[in-house]
Amino acid sequence: MRSMLGMLALAAATAACGFGAHDGDAGDPGVDATDTTGSGPRVISSVPADTTTNVPLDERLTATFSEAMDPSTLTGATFTLHSDHDVVAGSVSSTSTSATFEPSGELAPSTTYVATITIGATNTAAIAMAAPFSWTFQTGTNTTALGAGIDLGTAGTFVLLGKTGITNLPTSVIVGDIGVSPVTSTAITGFALTPDVSTQFATTPEVTGKVYAADLTSPTAAKLTVAIGDMQTAFTVAAGRAPDVTELGAGTIGSITLPPGVYKWSSSLLIPTAVTLDGSATDVWIFQIAQDLSLYSNIVLSSGASARHVFWQVSGAVVVHTGAHLEGTVLSQTAAILDTGATLHGRLLAQTLVTIRGATITLP
């Protein structure tokens, strides 16, 4: 439920900044001043709506148009999203009368964003809107609670998060923010870190994102403390879900397709050959593993299944071996390791040490 005071405050702030749902034309925002017929495309609704607060961090943005649009003009160049400090990377998909912007990673918590459709977007008759259309919204602190998924809280904003450190063997490719707490930045090794002028985070060529540690300038330490707490809560919640299937394959699975559900093993889990997760974009998979997870092959998503809704709750060590590919969020109570050439479309959230050796990791 939105707070009326919060809505009024956000509306006032966005008005002062010139933000909010609007067309740049002072007249009818749906009329293209360059169109002699007096008609032209306009945005008639948006998701989230203008000035919405407490928007989930994994929100997808949708603009609905008054008429059929040329899909080739609905791209990342004409549908943009930004905050005061950052332009958000993402992909754009469209139907005949709508366009959806999906951010590459989760949005920052408690942040105001502005979405814009530019005049480069045209209808099927090549008629553009008279002026850019923008709307604004403010994120909350949580991701969407879909189905029986696990709420990661602010831990979901990190692609790598560890309590005792992150060790890298160059060269890795990491897309998303990384962080350690309660340890300091000296526990992040194998990266050439450059402090930002704010001293609240650092950067490095191997990370497309920000690097956080508990010894950096306030409010970094406090935010990390919350994220670590959210990570540990998510681990406990995932471990407590009632299983649908237990001891599948006696601890070894491969060359198999798994429907959505909660799968539990009281032993280690070995995956020597590919496993396919088949389901819709809102279906959820939770894997509860009492000991270690060893992946030598690929986790494959099919039929629209999303890495956002795949969770690996592992009480032992997690090892994604050379060349293997993992989908989903790893909630590890001990070590988490990605070997040379391994790839992860998801997160490594470890209550001890994260080790990566020339691996590639991207937020879902």
C-alpha positions as CSV (number, residue, x, y, z in Angstrom):
1,M,0.0,0.0,0.0
2,R,1.5,3.3,-1.0
3,S,1.9,6.0,1.6
4,M,0.0,9.2,0.7
5,L,2.7,11.3,2.3
6,G,5.3,9.4,0.3
7,M,3.3,9.9,-2.9
8,L,2.9,13.6,-2.3
9,A,6.6,14.0,-1.5
10,L,7.7,12.1,-4.6
11,A,5.3,14.1,-6.8
12,A,6.7,17.3,-5.4
13,A,10.3,16.2,-5.9
14,T,9.7,15.1,-9.4
15,A,7.8,18.3,-10.3
16,A,10.7,20.3,-9.0
17,C,13.1,18.3,-11.2
18,G,10.9,18.5,-14.2
19,F,10.1,14.7,-14.0
20,G,6.8,12.9,-14.3
21,A,4.5,11.6,-17.0
22,H,4.6,14.3,-19.6
23,D,5.1,15.2,-23.2
24,G,7.4,18.1,-24.0
25,D,4.6,19.8,-26.1
26,A,2.6,22.3,-24.1
27,G,-0.6,21.3,-25.9
28,D,-2.3,17.9,-26.3
29,P,0.5,15.4,-25.4
30,G,-1.0,12.9,-27.9
31,V,-0.7,15.2,-31.0
32,D,2.4,15.2,-33.1
33,A,3.0,18.9,-34.1
34,T,4.7,17.7,-37.3
35,D,1.7,15.6,-38.3
36,T,-0.7,17.6,-40.5
37,T,-3.6,15.2,-39.9
38,G,-3.5,16.0,-36.2
39,S,-3.0,12.3,-35.2
40,G,0.1,10.5,-33.9
41,P,1.2,8.0,-31.3
42,R,1.0,8.7,-27.6
43,V,1.6,6.8,-24.4
44,I,-1.7,6.0,-22.7
45,S,-0.5,4.0,-19.7
46,S,2.7,2.9,-18.0
47,V,3.9,0.2,-15.6
48,P,4.8,1.2,-13.0
49,A,2.4,4.2,-13.1
50,D,3.8,7.7,-12.7
51,T,5.0,8.6,-9.2
52,T,4.6,5.0,-7.9
53,T,6.6,4.2,-4.8
54,N,8.0,1.0,-3.3
55,V,8.5,-0.5,-6.8
56,P,10.2,-4.0,-6.7
57,L,13.9,-4.0,-7.6
58,D,13.2,-6.5,-10.4
59,E,10.4,-4.5,-12.0
60,R,10.0,-4.6,-15.8
61,L,8.7,-1.3,-17.3
62,T,6.0,-1.2,-19.9
63,A,4.6,1.6,-22.0
64,T,1.3,1.1,-23.9
65,F,0.7,3.2,-27.0
66,S,-2.5,4.6,-28.5
67,E,-1.9,2.9,-31.8
68,A,0.2,0.3,-33.6
69,M,3.9,1.1,-33.5
70,D,6.9,0.2,-35.7
71,P,8.7,-2.4,-33.6
72,S,12.0,-1.5,-35.2
73,T,11.9,1.9,-33.5
74,L,11.3,0.5,-30.0
75,T,14.8,-0.2,-28.8
76,G,17.2,0.7,-26.0
77,A,17.9,3.9,-27.9
78,T,14.3,5.1,-27.7
79,F,13.2,3.5,-24.4
80,T,15.6,4.6,-21.7
81,L,15.8,4.5,-17.9
82,H,18.0,6.5,-15.6
83,S,18.5,7.7,-12.1
84,D,20.2,10.9,-11.0
85,H,23.6,9.2,-11.3
86,D,23.3,6.2,-13.7
87,V,21.9,5.1,-17.0
88,V,20.3,1.7,-16.6
89,A,21.3,-1.0,-19.1
90,G,18.6,-3.3,-20.3
91,S,16.8,-4.9,-23.3
92,V,13.5,-3.8,-25.0
93,S,10.9,-6.1,-26.4
94,S,7.6,-5.0,-28.0
95,T,4.2,-6.0,-29.2
96,S,2.2,-3.9,-31.8
97,T,1.0,-1.5,-29.1
98,S,3.4,-1.8,-26.2
99,A,7.1,-1.8,-25.3
100,T,8.7,-3.4,-22.3
101,F,12.1,-2.4,-20.8
102,E,13.8,-5.2,-18.8
103,P,16.8,-3.9,-16.8
104,S,20.0,-6.1,-17.1
105,G,20.1,-6.3,-13.3
106,E,18.1,-5.3,-10.3
107,L,17.5,-1.7,-9.7
108,A,19.0,0.2,-6.7
109,P,16.9,0.3,-3.6
110,S,15.1,3.5,-2.4
111,T,16.1,5.3,-5.6
112,T,14.1,7.6,-8.0
113,Y,14.1,6.6,-11.6
114,V,12.9,8.3,-14.8
115,A,11.7,6.3,-17.8
116,T,11.6,8.0,-21.2
117,I,10.2,7.1,-24.6
118,T,11.9,9.4,-27.2
119,I,10.6,10.8,-30.4
120,G,12.6,8.1,-32.2
121,A,9.7,5.8,-31.5
122,T,7.2,6.0,-34.4
123,N,3.9,4.4,-35.5
124,T,3.6,2.1,-38.5
125,A,3.1,5.2,-40.7
126,A,6.5,6.5,-39.5
127,I,4.8,9.3,-37.5
128,A,6.7,10.2,-34.3
129,M,5.4,11.5,-31.0
130,A,5.6,15.3,-30.8
131,A,8.0,15.1,-27.8
132,P,9.6,12.6,-25.5
133,F,7.3,11.1,-22.9
134,S,8.7,10.5,-19.4
135,W,7.4,9.1,-16.1
136,T,9.1,8.6,-12.7
137,F,8.9,6.1,-9.9
138,Q,10.7,5.2,-6.7
139,T,12.0,1.7,-5.8
140,G,11.5,0.0,-2.5
141,T,14.0,-2.5,-1.0
142,N,12.6,-5.9,-2.1
143,T,12.2,-8.0,-5.2
144,T,8.9,-9.3,-6.4
145,A,7.4,-12.1,-4.4
146,L,6.5,-14.4,-7.3
147,G,5.0,-17.8,-6.5
148,A,7.0,-19.6,-3.8
149,G,10.2,-17.7,-4.7
150,I,12.7,-16.5,-2.1
151,D,12.9,-12.8,-1.2
152,L,16.5,-11.8,-1.3
153,G,15.9,-8.3,0.0
154,T,18.9,-6.0,-0.6
155,A,21.2,-9.0,-1.1
156,G,19.5,-9.3,-4.5
157,T,21.3,-6.1,-5.7
158,F,24.6,-8.0,-5.6
159,V,26.0,-10.5,-8.1
160,L,28.7,-11.5,-5.6
161,L,28.5,-11.1,-1.8
162,G,30.7,-12.7,0.8
163,K,31.3,-12.5,4.5
164,T,35.0,-13.4,4.5
165,G,36.1,-12.2,1.1
166,I,36.1,-12.4,-2.6
167,T,39.2,-13.9,-4.4
168,N,39.7,-13.5,-8.1
169,L,42.2,-15.2,-10.4
170,P,42.3,-12.8,-13.5
171,T,40.8,-12.5,-15.9
172,S,37.1,-12.7,-14.9
173,V,34.1,-10.9,-16.3
174,I,31.5,-9.7,-13.8
175,V,28.4,-7.8,-14.5
176,G,26.8,-6.4,-11.4
177,D,27.9,-5.1,-8.0
178,I,30.1,-7.1,-5.6
179,G,30.6,-6.7,-1.9
180,V,32.1,-8.0,1.4
181,S,31.1,-7.5,5.0
182,P,32.0,-7.4,7.8
183,V,35.5,-7.8,6.4
184,T,37.3,-4.8,4.7
185,S,38.4,-4.2,1.2
186,T,41.7,-6.0,1.8
187,A,39.6,-9.2,1.7
188,I,38.8,-8.5,-2.0
189,T,41.9,-9.8,-3.8
190,G,42.9,-10.3,-7.4
191,F,41.3,-7.1,-8.6
192,A,43.0,-3.7,-9.4
193,L,40.6,-1.5,-7.3
194,T,40.3,2.2,-7.9
195,P,38.4,4.1,-5.2
196,D,35.6,6.4,-6.4
197,V,35.9,10.1,-5.5
198,S,33.0,9.5,-3.1
199,T,35.1,6.8,-1.3
200,Q,31.8,4.9,-0.9
201,F,32.8,2.3,-3.5
202,A,35.6,1.3,-5.8
203,T,35.8,0.2,-9.4
204,T,37.9,-2.3,-11.4
205,P,38.1,-3.2,-15.1
206,E,36.8,-6.8,-14.4
207,V,33.6,-5.6,-12.9
208,T,30.9,-3.7,-14.7
209,G,29.4,-2.4,-11.5
210,K,30.6,-1.2,-8.1
211,V,32.8,-2.8,-5.5
212,Y,31.7,-2.4,-1.9
213,A,33.4,-3.2,1.4
214,A,32.7,-2.5,5.1
215,D,35.6,-0.1,5.5
216,L,34.4,2.4,2.9
217,T,32.7,5.7,3.6
218,S,29.2,5.8,5.2
219,P,26.5,4.6,4.4
220,T,28.3,1.7,2.7
221,A,28.9,-0.3,5.9
222,A,25.4,0.0,7.1
223,K,24.0,-1.0,3.7
224,L,26.3,-4.1,3.6
225,T,25.2,-5.1,7.1
226,V,21.6,-5.1,5.9
227,A,22.4,-7.0,2.7
228,I,24.3,-9.7,4.7
229,G,21.4,-10.1,7.0
230,D,19.0,-10.4,4.1
231,M,21.3,-13.1,2.5
232,Q,21.3,-15.1,5.7
233,T,17.5,-14.8,6.1
234,A,17.0,-15.9,2.5
235,F,19.2,-19.0,3.2
236,T,17.1,-19.9,6.2
237,V,13.8,-19.4,4.3
238,A,15.0,-21.5,1.4
239,A,16.1,-24.3,3.7
240,G,12.7,-24.3,5.4
241,R,10.5,-24.8,2.4
242,A,8.7,-28.2,2.3
243,P,10.2,-30.4,-0.4
244,D,8.2,-31.8,-3.3
245,V,10.9,-34.3,-4.2
246,T,13.6,-35.9,-2.0
247,E,16.8,-37.7,-2.8
248,L,16.3,-37.6,-6.5
249,G,18.9,-39.8,-8.3
250,A,20.4,-40.7,-4.9
251,G,22.5,-37.5,-5.1
252,T,23.5,-37.7,-8.8
253,I,21.4,-36.2,-11.6
254,G,22.0,-35.4,-15.2
255,S,20.4,-35.7,-18.7
256,I,17.1,-34.9,-17.1
257,T,14.3,-32.3,-17.3
258,L,12.9,-31.0,-14.0
259,P,9.6,-29.2,-13.6
260,P,9.2,-26.5,-11.1
261,G,9.3,-27.5,-7.4
262,V,11.3,-27.9,-4.3
263,Y,14.0,-30.6,-4.5
264,K,15.9,-31.8,-1.4
265,W,19.0,-33.9,-0.8
266,S,20.3,-35.0,2.6
267,S,23.7,-35.6,0.9
268,S,25.9,-33.9,-1.7
269,L,24.6,-33.3,-5.2
270,L,26.6,-34.2,-8.3
271,I,25.6,-32.9,-11.7
272,P,27.9,-34.5,-14.4
273,T,25.7,-33.9,-17.4
274,A,23.2,-31.2,-18.4
275,V,20.0,-30.6,-16.5
276,T,17.0,-28.7,-18.0
277,L,14.6,-26.7,-16.0
278,D,11.4,-26.5,-17.9
279,G,8.6,-24.0,-16.9
280,S,7.2,-20.5,-17.3
281,A,8.7,-17.2,-16.4
282,T,7.0,-17.2,-13.0
283,D,7.7,-20.8,-12.1
284,V,10.1,-21.4,-9.2
285,W,12.8,-24.0,-8.5
286,I,14.4,-24.4,-5.1
287,F,17.2,-26.9,-4.6
288,Q,18.0,-27.8,-1.0
289,I,21.4,-29.5,-0.6
290,A,22.6,-30.6,2.8
291,Q,26.3,-31.0,1.8
292,D,28.2,-30.0,-1.4
293,L,27.1,-29.1,-4.9
294,S,29.4,-30.0,-7.8
295,L,28.4,-29.0,-11.3
296,Y,30.4,-30.3,-14.3
297,S,27.9,-29.5,-17.1
298,N,25.2,-27.0,-17.9
299,I,21.9,-25.9,-16.3
300,V,19.6,-25.1,-19.2
301,L,16.4,-23.1,-19.0
302,S,13.5,-23.8,-21.3
303,S,9.9,-22.7,-22.1
304,G,10.5,-19.2,-20.6
305,A,12.0,-20.3,-17.3
306,S,13.8,-17.4,-15.6
307,A,17.1,-17.5,-13.6
308,R,15.5,-15.0,-11.2
309,H,13.4,-17.8,-9.9
310,V,16.0,-20.5,-9.5
311,F,17.6,-20.9,-6.0
312,W,20.4,-23.2,-4.8
313,Q,20.5,-23.4,-1.0
314,V,23.7,-25.3,-0.2
315,S,25.0,-26.0,3.3
316,G,28.4,-27.3,2.0
317,A,30.7,-26.0,-0.7
318,V,29.6,-25.0,-4.2
319,V,31.9,-25.7,-7.1
320,V,31.1,-24.8,-10.7
321,H,33.8,-26.7,-12.6
322,T,35.7,-25.6,-15.7
323,G,33.4,-24.8,-18.6
324,A,30.2,-25.5,-16.7
325,H,27.2,-23.1,-16.7
326,L,24.9,-22.4,-13.7
327,E,21.6,-20.6,-13.7
328,G,20.1,-19.0,-10.6
329,T,21.0,-17.6,-7.2
330,V,23.4,-19.6,-5.0
331,L,22.8,-19.3,-1.3
332,S,25.9,-20.9,0.1
333,Q,26.7,-21.5,3.8
334,T,30.4,-22.2,3.1
335,A,32.7,-21.7,0.1
336,A,31.5,-20.9,-3.4
337,I,33.9,-21.4,-6.3
338,L,33.7,-20.8,-10.1
339,D,36.6,-22.4,-12.0
340,T,38.2,-21.3,-15.2
341,G,35.7,-20.7,-18.0
342,A,32.7,-21.4,-15.8
343,T,29.7,-19.1,-16.3
344,L,26.9,-18.1,-13.9
345,H,23.7,-16.3,-14.9
346,G,22.7,-15.4,-11.4
347,R,24.4,-14.6,-8.1
348,L,26.8,-16.1,-5.6
349,L,25.8,-15.1,-2.1
350,A,28.1,-16.9,0.4
351,Q,28.3,-16.8,4.1
352,T,32.1,-17.4,3.8
353,L,34.4,-16.9,0.8
354,V,33.7,-16.5,-2.9
355,T,36.4,-17.6,-5.3
356,I,36.4,-17.0,-9.0
357,R,39.0,-18.2,-11.5
358,G,38.7,-16.6,-14.9
359,A,34.9,-17.0,-14.8
360,T,32.0,-15.0,-16.2
361,I,29.1,-13.9,-14.0
362,T,26.1,-11.8,-14.9
363,L,23.0,-10.8,-12.9
364,P,19.7,-12.4,-14.2
